[in-house]
Amino acid sequence: MSVVVGFGFPEEAILISDSRVSFDEPRLEPRDEIRKIYQLSKHLTVGFTSQHVQFTLEILRRITNYSLNKSRSQATLYLLDKIPKVARHFYNELSEKIGWKPLMEFVYAGVVMDRYLGVSGKLIFDLMKKKGGGHIPTKIAIGMQNTKNGIMSLPPPSPVVTKQVFPSGEVLPLVSLGFVVSGTGSGIAKKIQESEAELFFADSEIPIRLSMIRMLCDDYIKEAGIDTIEGLVQILKVNEKGIFPMMYSRTNISPEGKEIKAETLTFVNGEWIMEYHQTEKTIRVKQNPLIVDIKKNINVKKQSWAA
């Protein structure tokens, strides 16, 4: 298993994951090259943790096919009602085929474009008190002016995140402002809670929040020392304009005061590419070919590899 986290913030949703895949076969070393977070529609993403990656990727292929080609609506709430049911159907169908029920979870994160969001004013003021002042998102300022019976009414886009757990197929209640964690890295929740106020009120117009999340996840991976969690941190941001992968470049300063490019993360043709310029090492986290070619079927076998 691994770590996947979906966040809901006032004006956006964010989905993150690590990149490690491990194998049942002892002689096979874990590899940090699997993409775990994907787009389901213009405003909805999905990430997974799984005991059997090949099995889960086939379900992911089928729900992507449904979302792109068969769904009557691309509205986020409509898809969040239908897609988990489709996923549950194919999970049962494929588990019968392989003769066992692998553990897996989907984390869905997106934004709703046609609904106002009702939020507890106490939640917002508690976060403001915890942060101790600073930037207030425009939506929160609007909500403060539209408060009734302790509930702030925030204009869209409204974030939504949730988790679906298999083999039961149960879907947890939707979370609007907050986060949902999946995988063996559930301990990351404590680090998120410690930074929750700073993350909540960070300015989304500049990439401070994304950088904070990446560093928080990097630090957790290093500190936790969990074999099944490693590799570069993948991040997708969802807002009213669509879905965007996080890309960045980091530089070091030489003793002479010159900038030296240290590492660069880009997203090209469905691949995350991390380049470490000083060591000339490149890591490629590949797009799942099943999502590119959704008409292709695969032979799901009982032997597993986990993510």
C-alpha positions in Angstrom: 0.0 0.0 0.0 1.0 3.7 -0.1 -0.3 7.1 0.7 -3.0 9.1 -1.1 -4.6 12.3 0.3 -7.5 14.4 -1.0 -7.8 17.9 0.3 -10.8 20.3 0.2 -9.9 24.0 0.4 -12.2 27.1 -0.1 -11.5 27.5 -3.8 -9.9 24.2 -4.9 -9.4 20.5 -4.3 -6.0 18.9 -4.3 -5.0 15.2 -4.7 -1.6 13.9 -3.8 0.2 10.5 -3.8 3.6 8.9 -3.6 5.1 6.8 -6.5 6.1 3.5 -5.1 5.1 0.0 -6.3 6.1 -3.1 -4.5 5.9 -6.8 -5.5 4.9 -10.1 -3.9 8.0 -11.7 -5.5 10.8 -11.2 -2.9 13.5 -11.0 -5.6 11.8 -7.9 -7.2 12.8 -4.6 -5.7 10.2 -1.9 -5.1 10.1 0.7 -7.9 9.2 4.4 -7.6 7.6 4.8 -11.0 3.9 4.3 -10.8 1.3 7.0 -11.3 -1.5 6.7 -8.8 -3.7 9.8 -9.4 -5.8 10.5 -12.5 -8.4 12.7 -14.0 -12.0 11.4 -14.4 -13.6 14.6 -15.7 -12.8 18.3 -16.1 -13.5 18.8 -12.3 -12.9 15.4 -10.7 -9.9 13.3 -10.0 -9.2 9.8 -8.4 -6.3 8.3 -6.7 -5.8 4.7 -5.5 -4.0 2.5 -3.0 -4.2 -1.2 -3.7 -3.1 -4.7 -2.7 -3.3 -5.7 -6.4 -2.3 -2.9 -8.8 -3.1 -4.7 -12.1 -6.6 -5.5 -10.8 -7.2 -1.9 -9.7 -5.9 -0.4 -12.9 -8.4 -2.4 -14.8 -11.3 -1.1 -12.7 -9.8 2.4 -13.1 -9.8 1.9 -16.9 -13.5 0.9 -16.8 -14.7 3.8 -14.6 -12.7 6.2 -16.8 -14.4 4.7 -19.9 -17.8 5.2 -18.1 -17.0 8.8 -17.1 -15.7 9.8 -20.6 -18.0 8.0 -22.8 -21.2 6.7 -21.1 -22.1 9.1 -18.3 -25.2 11.3 -19.0 -23.6 14.2 -17.1 -20.1 15.5 -16.3 -21.4 17.3 -13.2 -19.2 16.3 -10.2 -21.9 15.4 -7.8 -23.6 13.2 -10.5 -20.3 11.4 -11.2 -19.7 10.9 -7.5 -23.1 9.2 -7.2 -22.6 7.0 -10.3 -18.9 6.2 -10.5 -18.6 4.4 -7.1 -21.5 2.2 -8.1 -19.8 1.4 -11.4 -16.5 0.7 -9.5 -18.3 -1.6 -7.1 -19.9 -3.6 -10.0 -16.6 -4.1 -11.8 -14.8 -5.0 -8.5 -17.3 -7.8 -7.8 -17.1 -9.0 -11.4 -13.3 -9.1 -11.5 -12.9 -10.5 -8.0 -15.0 -13.5 -9.0 -12.7 -13.9 -12.0 -9.5 -14.0 -10.0 -10.9 -15.9 -7.0 -10.1 -13.4 -4.2 -11.0 -9.9 -3.0 -8.0 -7.6 -3.0 -7.9 -4.7 -0.5 -8.0 -1.3 -2.3 -9.3 2.2 -1.9 -10.2 5.1 -4.2 -9.9 8.7 -3.1 -12.0 11.1 -5.1 -11.3 14.9 -5.1 -13.0 17.5 -7.2 -15.0 20.7 -7.3 -18.7 21.3 -7.7 -19.5 24.2 -10.1 -23.2 24.7 -9.5 -23.7 24.6 -5.7 -23.1 27.0 -2.8 -21.2 25.4 0.1 -22.6 25.7 3.6 -19.7 25.8 6.2 -19.7 26.1 9.9 -18.7 29.6 10.9 -17.1 28.1 14.0 -14.8 25.9 11.9 -13.6 28.9 10.0 -13.1 31.1 13.1 -11.3 28.3 14.9 -8.8 28.0 12.0 -8.4 31.8 11.9 -7.6 31.8 15.6 -5.2 28.9 15.2 -3.3 30.7 12.4 -3.3 34.0 14.2 -4.2 36.4 11.3 -2.8 36.9 7.8 -4.3 36.3 4.3 -8.1 35.6 4.2 -9.3 33.9 0.9 -11.9 36.0 -1.0 -14.5 33.3 -0.7 -14.2 33.3 3.1 -14.6 37.0 3.2 -17.8 36.7 1.1 -19.0 33.9 3.4 -18.6 36.1 6.4 -21.0 38.6 4.9 -23.4 35.7 4.1 -23.8 34.0 7.4 -27.0 32.7 8.8 -27.5 30.7 12.0 -23.8 30.2 12.2 -23.5 28.8 8.7 -21.4 30.6 6.1 -22.6 30.3 2.5 -19.5 30.1 0.2 -19.9 30.6 -3.6 -18.8 27.9 -6.1 -16.5 26.2 -6.9 -17.2 24.0 -3.9 -14.6 21.3 -3.1 -15.6 17.7 -2.4 -13.4 14.8 -1.3 -14.4 11.3 -0.3 -13.0 7.7 -0.1 -14.4 4.4 -1.3 -13.2 1.2 0.5 -13.1 -2.3 -1.0 -14.1 -5.1 -0.9 -17.2 -3.6 0.7 -17.5 -0.7 -1.8 -18.6 1.6 1.0 -18.3 5.3 0.2 -17.5 7.6 3.1 -19.6 10.8 3.6 -18.4 13.8 1.4 -16.0 16.2 3.0 -16.0 19.8 1.8 -13.3 21.5 3.8 -10.8 19.1 5.2 -8.9 16.0 4.0 -9.2 12.3 3.5 -6.3 9.8 3.8 -5.8 6.4 2.2 -3.1 3.8 2.6 -0.4 2.6 5.0 0.7 6.3 5.3 -2.3 7.3 7.4 0.1 8.7 9.9 0.5 11.7 7.6 -2.9 12.9 9.0 -1.1 14.2 12.2 1.3 16.3 10.1 -1.5 17.7 8.0 -3.5 18.6 11.2 -0.5 20.5 12.5 -0.4 22.6 9.3 -4.1 22.7 8.6 -4.7 26.4 9.4 -1.7 27.5 7.3 -2.7 25.3 4.4 -6.4 26.5 4.6 -5.6 30.2 4.4 -2.7 30.0 1.9 -3.1 32.1 -1.2 -4.1 29.8 -4.1 -3.1 32.4 -6.7 0.5 31.7 -6.0 1.8 28.1 -5.5 2.5 28.5 -1.7 -0.1 25.9 -0.7 1.1 23.3 -3.3 4.7 23.8 -2.2 3.7 23.4 1.5 1.9 20.2 0.7 4.8 18.8 -1.3 7.3 19.6 1.4 5.0 18.2 4.1 4.6 14.9 2.2 8.3 14.7 1.4 9.2 15.2 5.1 6.6 12.6 6.1 8.0 10.0 3.6 11.6 10.5 5.0 10.6 10.5 8.6 8.1 7.5 8.4 10.6 5.1 6.9 7.8 2.9 5.5 9.0 0.6 2.8 5.8 0.8 0.7 5.9 4.7 0.6 8.6 6.4 -1.5 9.3 8.3 -4.6 8.4 11.7 -5.9 5.1 13.3 -4.7 2.5 13.6 -7.4 0.0 16.5 -7.1 -3.1 17.4 -9.0 -5.0 20.6 -8.4 -8.7 21.0 -9.3 -10.3 24.4 -9.5 -13.0 26.1 -11.7 -10.7 26.1 -14.7 -10.0 22.4 -14.6 -7.2 20.0 -13.4 -3.5 21.0 -13.3 -0.5 18.9 -12.3 2.1 20.6 -10.1 5.4 21.3 -11.7 8.4 23.1 -10.2 12.1 23.8 -10.4 14.5 24.1 -7.4 17.8 25.8 -7.4 20.8 25.9 -5.0 23.2 28.8 -4.5 26.9 28.2 -5.1 29.6 29.6 -2.8 30.2 32.2 -5.5 26.5 33.3 -5.3 25.4 31.7 -8.6 22.1 29.8 -9.0 22.6 26.1 -9.8 19.6 24.2 -11.0 19.1 21.3 -8.6 15.9 19.5 -9.6 13.0 19.9 -11.9 9.6 18.2 -11.9 7.6 18.4 -15.1 4.5 16.6 -16.5 4.7 15.7 -20.2 2.4 13.4 -22.2 1.0 11.9 -19.0 4.3 11.3 -17.3 5.8 12.9 -14.2 9.5 13.4 -14.9 11.9 14.3 -12.1 15.4 15.4 -13.2 18.2 15.7 -10.6 20.6 17.9 -12.5 23.7 17.6 -10.4 23.7 13.8 -10.5 22.0 13.6 -14.0 19.5 11.1 -12.6 16.0 11.0 -14.1 12.9 9.3 -12.7 9.9 8.8 -14.9 6.5 8.1 -13.3 4.6 6.7 -16.2 1.0 7.3 -17.4 -1.0 4.2 -17.1 -1.3 2.9 -20.7 -4.7 1.5 -19.8 -6.1 5.0 -19.3 -4.6 6.1 -22.6 -6.2 3.2 -24.5 -9.5 2.7 -22.7 -10.6 0.1 -25.3 -7.9 -2.3 -24.4 -8.7 -5.2 -22.0 -6.1 -6.9 -19.8 -5.9 -10.3 -18.4 -6.1 -9.8 -14.6 -4.2 -12.5 -12.8 -4.2 -13.5 -9.2 -0.5 -12.7 -8.6 -0.4 -9.1 -7.2 1.8 -6.1 -7.0 0.9 -3.4 -4.5 0.8 0.4 -4.4 
